[in-house]
């Protein structure tokens, strides 16, 4: 399975929790927009993540998962009532 990871790091600047969450949300939107701009062929993408530092910090950010693993993970999430298959 192919994987590409992109990071945005801010060093030397004190940011409040709210500022960090807002920046993370904007980066998430920019990343999804970039996927559309380069005409990425996704079959059944699943986006997992958030911009709230207090909610599951290990999920902070955004993961776009596609292919068989997205289907498998999506079905597990669907059992919890958070995802609907297309």
C-alpha positions, 0 to 999 in steps of 0.5 A: 500500500502506498503512503505519502505523508505531509507535515506542517511544523511551526517552531518558536511560536507560542500558540494557544490551543484554539489557535492550534485547532484552527490552524489544523482545521485549515491545513485539513481543508487545504490537504483535501483541496490539494487532492482534488486539485491534482485529480487524485483517483480515490475509489472509496476514501475515508477521512479520519482525524480532527483538529481538537487537541483534547479529543484523541490527541493521537488522531490529531490531524487528518488521514485520508485512507483509500482502498481495501483498508478504508473499506474495512475501517469504514465498516468498523466505524459504521458499526459505531454509527459514524460512517455511511457506505456509498 
